[in-house]
């Protein structure tokens, strides 16, 4: 059975395959040359959909439509409070369709339904948060010498391109779409070629609900990142590019954007550490450590993929972590009780296992897992490796899979040095009941985010930001709105 529309028809077991279209210039359409790509369910390996593979002509049409919508009075002159009302309607549509979207997300990405549902509700919350900020983007008056009035305006950045990753396909799309629309920008969203279905289904639901978004303000273009994503990042008609992805992809996008001096926000990789001191609550820490590395099968930029643990409690904590994750059933994300789903693709699983094998040649002992599961789909065991040295691949490289590298320390100074000895700087966790130590570590850790006595945690109103190779700029919070606006200074001689 084939369904010719993007939506919620895809069913487990491959009983229904959909032929999707993309949303360009206010219409649902195929690629200009009719080319398509297959989309798989990674838990079964079955093809569940085809999506258009956009051409350069489609990219050009998309950018021109976005520019026209930006300058059309229906959007350009819209009361900012009305933009907020539209975002609130979009949030309501997202909440209403959350379970159907989560089911589709699980089928396309491999994650559990429970995780997908939480993420999509978080995306709706993000839309609500920025709805409340749309009419609070303010300039300032500046005292200057003489009889003058000097003030600033904050105006929309313009046409923005959002290159969305495959690990949190809808949540991370909404994370940047929401502030862009709140600021009055127009949006071209380009989902990952492996996982386009939830964003397309969400956009269809928004279109069907007729929330008041003018034609062309929001578009979703599908296709190859190497072609369509590259063309969008380097297009002279684009005013800003937002990417969540790996460091090599970020470098490539930044290079293309630099051709037109286009500003970028890049949220890239991570090699987060949970730093556990001897006075920590080990039982609670063990549960959070598992959540921070085995949720979404470890495919998270902010994963706590390193465990730095005081030598006095090393054995007890490793035992607690292994005991906790051993209770996590692994299987298809839509099966009842499953806690860890499949990886996103068998090709990605092969990359993770290859890095694990290479890392183990440098040292370390596998105390749990370490293998692919012998069943259909891209499944892998939750893996814990002890005795990892700070110069080892498993300590330094982002595997982007369910692999926890454990390294002992003896002093606070050693723990800090170990945590900072990485090219990444996204999120680190500190586990201690010593308030002074917690704040010292938070101050001195070289990363954009620190979480004390829980991991991982974020909110729409808090900055999501990385240092070093973990990125440029800020997602979430009021700080994110600054990227989507341009400052203009006005001086008036009185």
C-alpha positions in Angstrom: 0.0 0.0 0.0 1.3 3.5 -0.9 0.0 6.7 0.5 0.7 9.9 -1.5 1.0 12.4 1.3 3.1 13.3 4.2 1.4 12.6 7.5 0.9 9.9 10.1 0.0 6.9 7.9 3.2 5.0 8.2 2.7 1.8 10.2 5.1 -0.6 11.9 6.0 -3.7 10.0 6.2 -1.9 6.6 2.4 -2.4 5.9 2.2 1.1 4.6 4.8 3.0 2.6 4.4 6.7 1.9 5.5 8.8 -1.0 6.3 12.2 0.6 6.4 15.7 -0.9 8.2 18.8 0.4 6.7 22.2 1.3 8.0 24.9 -1.1 6.5 28.3 -1.8 3.3 27.4 0.0 2.7 24.2 -1.9 3.5 20.5 -1.4 5.5 19.3 -4.4 8.0 16.7 -5.7 11.6 17.5 -6.8 11.7 19.4 -10.1 13.2 16.3 -11.8 11.1 13.8 -9.9 14.0 12.2 -8.1 13.4 10.6 -4.7 15.4 8.9 -1.9 14.3 6.0 0.3 13.7 6.4 4.0 14.3 3.4 6.3 13.1 2.1 9.6 16.4 1.4 11.3 14.9 -1.2 13.7 13.8 -3.4 10.7 15.8 -2.2 7.7 12.6 -1.8 5.8 11.8 1.2 3.5 8.9 3.1 4.9 8.9 6.1 2.7 10.3 8.0 -0.3 11.0 11.7 -0.2 11.9 14.2 -2.9 15.7 14.7 -3.6 15.7 18.4 -4.2 17.6 19.9 -7.1 19.6 23.1 -7.4 16.5 24.6 -9.2 14.4 23.6 -6.1 16.9 25.3 -3.8 16.8 28.5 -6.0 13.0 28.5 -5.9 13.0 28.0 -2.2 15.3 30.9 -1.5 13.5 33.2 -3.8 10.2 32.3 -2.2 11.7 32.9 1.3 13.0 36.3 0.2 9.6 37.3 -1.2 7.8 36.2 1.9 10.3 38.2 4.1 9.5 41.4 2.3 5.8 40.8 1.8 3.7 43.2 4.0 1.7 40.2 5.4 4.8 39.1 7.3 7.1 42.2 7.3 4.5 44.5 8.8 2.8 42.0 11.0 2.3 43.0 14.7 5.0 41.1 16.7 2.3 40.1 19.1 0.5 38.4 16.2 3.6 36.4 15.4 3.4 35.2 19.0 -0.2 34.2 18.6 0.8 32.2 15.5 3.6 30.5 17.4 1.1 29.6 20.2 -1.2 28.0 17.6 1.8 26.1 16.2 2.5 24.8 19.7 -1.1 23.7 20.2 -1.0 21.8 16.9 2.3 20.1 18.0 0.8 19.1 21.4 -2.4 17.8 19.6 -0.3 15.6 17.2 2.4 14.7 19.7 1.7 10.9 19.9 1.3 10.5 16.2 4.5 12.5 15.6 6.3 10.4 18.2 5.3 7.2 16.6 6.6 8.4 13.3 9.8 9.7 14.9 10.4 6.3 16.5 9.8 4.4 13.3 12.2 6.7 11.3 14.9 7.3 13.9 14.9 4.1 15.9 14.5 5.8 19.3 11.9 4.7 21.8 8.4 6.1 21.6 8.8 7.4 25.2 11.8 9.5 24.3 10.3 10.7 21.1 7.1 11.9 22.8 9.1 13.8 25.4 11.2 15.5 22.7 8.2 16.6 20.7 6.4 18.0 23.7 9.6 19.8 24.5 9.5 21.3 21.0 5.9 22.5 21.6 7.1 24.1 24.8 9.9 25.8 22.9 7.3 27.3 20.5 5.3 28.6 23.5 8.4 30.1 25.0 9.3 32.1 22.0 5.7 33.1 21.4 5.9 35.0 24.6 9.1 36.8 23.5 8.0 37.9 20.0 6.8 41.3 21.1 9.6 41.8 23.6 12.5 42.3 21.1 13.5 45.8 22.0 16.1 48.4 21.1 17.6 51.0 23.4 18.2 54.7 23.7 21.8 55.8 24.2 22.9 59.0 25.9 25.3 60.9 23.6 26.8 64.4 23.6 24.9 67.4 22.3 21.3 67.9 21.3 20.8 64.5 19.8 18.6 61.5 20.1 20.4 58.2 19.6 18.7 54.8 19.6 18.9 51.2 18.3 16.5 49.1 16.4 16.6 45.3 16.3 15.3 44.1 13.0 14.9 40.5 11.6 18.1 38.9 10.3 16.3 37.8 7.1 16.2 34.5 5.3 17.4 31.7 7.6 18.4 28.2 6.7 18.1 25.5 9.4 20.1 22.3 8.7 18.6 19.7 11.0 20.4 16.6 12.4 19.1 13.0 12.4 19.4 12.4 16.2 16.6 14.6 17.4 14.9 15.4 14.1 11.8 17.4 15.1 12.9 18.7 18.5 16.1 20.3 17.2 14.2 21.7 14.1 11.7 23.5 16.4 14.5 24.7 18.7 15.7 27.0 15.9 12.5 27.5 13.9 10.7 29.0 16.9 13.1 32.0 17.6 13.6 32.7 13.9 9.8 33.1 13.4 9.5 35.1 16.7 12.1 37.5 15.4 10.3 38.0 12.1 12.7 35.9 9.9 11.7 33.5 7.2 12.7 29.8 7.6 14.0 27.2 5.2 14.3 23.9 7.1 16.4 21.1 5.6 16.0 17.8 7.5 18.6 15.1 7.5 18.2 12.7 4.6 17.9 9.7 7.0 15.2 11.2 9.1 12.9 13.7 7.3 9.5 12.3 8.1 8.6 13.9 11.4 9.4 17.4 10.3 7.4 16.9 7.1 4.5 15.5 9.0 4.7 18.4 11.5 4.8 21.0 8.7 1.8 19.3 7.1 -0.1 19.5 10.3 0.7 23.2 10.6 -0.4 23.8 7.0 -3.6 21.9 7.5 -4.4 23.8 10.7 -4.1 27.2 8.9 -2.4 28.9 11.9 -2.0 32.2 10.0 1.5 31.8 8.7 1.8 33.6 5.4 2.9 31.6 2.3 6.6 31.0 2.0 7.5 32.1 5.6 8.2 28.4 6.5 9.4 25.9 4.0 10.8 22.3 4.3 13.2 21.1 1.6 14.4 17.5 1.5 17.4 16.0 -0.1 21.1 15.5 0.1 23.1 17.4 2.6 26.1 17.4 0.4 24.1 19.0 -2.5 21.1 20.8 -1.1 22.6 21.7 2.3 25.8 22.9 0.6 23.9 25.0 -1.9 21.7 26.6 0.8 24.7 27.4 3.0 26.5 29.1 0.2 23.6 31.0 -1.3 23.9 34.7 -1.6 20.2 35.1 -0.8 20.5 33.5 2.6 21.1 35.8 5.6 21.9 33.2 8.3 22.6 29.5 8.7 21.9 27.3 11.7 23.4 23.9 11.9 23.3 21.1 14.4 25.7 18.4 13.4 29.2 17.0 13.6 32.4 19.1 13.5 33.4 18.2 9.9 29.9 19.2 8.7 30.1 22.4 10.7 33.4 23.3 9.2 32.1 22.6 5.7 28.9 24.8 6.3 31.0 27.6 7.8 33.3 27.5 4.8 30.4 27.8 2.4 28.7 30.5 4.5 32.0 32.5 4.6 31.8 33.0 0.8 29.0 35.5 1.4 30.0 36.4 5.0 26.8 34.8 6.1 26.6 34.5 9.9 26.2 31.0 11.4 25.1 29.3 14.6 26.8 25.9 14.9 25.9 23.4 17.6 28.4 20.6 17.0 29.9 17.7 18.9 30.7 16.9 22.5 32.6 14.6 24.8 30.9 15.4 28.0 32.2 14.1 31.4 30.3 13.2 34.5 32.7 13.9 37.3 31.8 11.9 40.4 33.5 12.7 43.7 33.6 10.3 46.6 30.9 12.1 48.5 28.3 11.9 45.7 25.0 10.0 45.9 26.2 7.0 43.9 22.8 5.4 43.4 21.2 8.5 42.0 24.4 9.3 40.0 24.4 5.8 38.4 20.8 6.3 37.1 21.6 9.7 35.6 24.9 8.5 34.1 23.0 5.8 32.3 20.4 8.2 31.1 23.1 10.6 29.9 24.9 8.1 27.7 22.4 5.3 26.8 19.3 7.5 26.1 18.8 7.7 22.3 21.4 4.9 22.0 24.1 7.5 22.9 23.4 9.5 19.8 23.6 12.9 21.5 26.0 15.8 21.2 25.6 16.4 25.0 26.0 12.7 25.9 28.0 12.0 29.1 30.3 9.7 27.2 33.1 10.0 29.8 32.8 9.0 33.4 35.5 10.5 35.6 35.2 8.9 39.0 37.1 9.2 42.3 39.2 6.1 42.8 37.7 5.4 46.2 34.2 4.8 44.7 35.3 3.7 41.2 34.4 0.0 41.5 31.1 0.7 43.4 29.9 3.2 40.8 30.9 1.1 37.8 29.0 -1.8 39.3 25.9 0.4 39.9 26.0 1.7 36.3 26.3 -1.8 34.8 23.5 -3.1 37.1 21.2 -0.2 36.1 21.6 -0.4 32.4 21.4 -4.1 32.4 17.7 -3.5 33.4 17.1 -1.6 30.2 15.5 -3.7 27.5 16.8 -3.1 24.0 14.6 -3.3 20.9 12.3 -1.6 18.5 11.3 1.8 19.9 7.5 1.1 19.6 7.7 -2.2 21.6 6.3 -2.0 25.2 8.9 -1.5 27.9 11.9 -0.9 25.6 14.4 1.6 27.1 17.0 1.7 24.3 16.1 1.6 20.7 18.2 1.0 17.6 20.9 3.3 16.2 19.8 5.4 13.3 21.3 3.3 10.5 23.4 0.2 10.2 26.1 2.3 8.5 26.3 4.5 11.6 26.4 1.4 13.9 29.4 0.1 11.9 31.2 3.4 12.4 30.6 3.3 16.2 31.8 -0.3 16.5 34.8 0.5 14.3 35.8 3.3 16.6 35.2 1.1 19.7 37.5 -1.6 18.2 40.2 0.9 17.4 40.0 2.5 20.8 40.3 -0.8 22.6 43.6 -1.5 20.9 45.0 1.5 22.8 43.8 0.1 26.2 40.7 -0.3 28.3 38.6 -3.2 29.4 35.0 -3.9 28.3 33.0 -4.7 31.4 29.6 -4.6 29.7 28.4 -5.0 26.1 30.7 -4.1 23.2 28.9 -5.8 20.3 26.1 -5.5 17.8 23.0 -7.4 18.7 22.4 -10.3 16.4 18.9 -9.4 15.2 17.4 -7.4 12.4 18.0 -3.7 12.7 20.8 -1.4 13.8 20.9 -2.5 17.4 24.0 -2.4 19.7 24.6 -3.4 23.3 25.0 -0.7 25.9 28.8 -0.7 26.5 31.0 0.3 29.4 34.8 0.4 29.1 37.0 0.9 32.2 40.7 1.9 32.3 40.5 4.4 29.5 43.6 6.8 29.4 43.2 10.4 28.7 45.2 10.2 25.4 43.1 7.2 24.1 40.6 7.5 21.3 37.7 6.5 23.6 38.5 9.5 25.8 39.0 12.0 23.0 36.8 11.1 20.1 33.0 11.4 19.9 31.7 7.9 19.1 28.1 9.0 19.0 26.9 5.7 20.3 26.1 3.8 23.5 29.7 3.6 24.8 30.8 4.9 28.2 34.5 5.4 28.8 35.5 5.3 32.5 38.6 7.0 33.9 39.6 7.2 37.7 41.0 10.3 39.4 42.3 11.1 42.9 42.2 14.9 43.4 39.9 17.7 42.3 42.8 19.2 40.3 43.3 16.0 38.4 39.5 15.7 37.7 39.4 19.2 36.3 42.4 18.6 34.1 41.0 15.4 32.8 37.6 17.0 32.1 39.2 19.8 30.2 41.5 17.6 28.2 39.3 17.4 25.1 38.8 19.5 22.0 35.1 19.7 22.9 33.3 21.8 25.5 29.5 21.3 25.5 28.1 19.9 28.8 29.8 18.5 31.8 28.2 17.1 35.0 29.6 17.4 38.6 28.5 15.1 41.3 29.3 16.2 44.9 27.7 17.3 48.1 30.4 19.9 48.7 28.9 23.2 47.6 32.2 25.1 47.3 33.7 22.3 45.2 30.7 22.3 42.9 30.9 26.0 42.2 34.7 25.9 41.7 34.3 23.1 39.1 31.4 25.0 37.4 33.6 28.1 37.2 36.7 26.3 35.8 35.3 23.7 33.5 35.9 24.7 29.8 32.4 24.2 28.5 29.2 26.1 27.7 27.0 24.2 30.2 27.5 22.6 33.6 25.0 20.5 35.4 25.4 19.8 39.1 24.0 16.6 40.7 21.8 15.8 37.6 22.5 15.0 34.0 21.5 15.9 31.3 19.1 18.8 31.8 18.0 21.8 29.8 15.0 24.1 29.3 13.8 26.4 26.5 14.6 29.4 28.6 18.2 28.3 29.3 21.1 28.7 26.9 22.3 25.7 25.0 25.8 26.5 24.0 29.2 25.0 23.4 32.8 26.1 23.6 35.8 25.0 21.6 34.9 22.5 18.9 31.4 22.2 20.3 30.1 25.2 18.4 29.5 28.8 17.8 26.6 30.8 19.2 23.6 30.0 21.4 20.5 27.9 21.0 17.5 28.4 23.3 17.0 31.2 25.8 16.7 34.9 25.0 20.3 34.9 23.9 19.3 32.8 20.8 17.1 35.7 19.6 20.1 37.9 19.2 21.3 35.8 16.3 18.0 36.3 14.5 18.1 40.1 14.7 20.3 42.8 13.3 21.2 45.9 15.3 20.7 49.3 13.6 21.9 52.5 15.2 19.9 55.7 14.5 21.3 59.2 15.4 19.1 62.3 15.2 20.4 65.8 15.4 17.8 67.8 17.3 
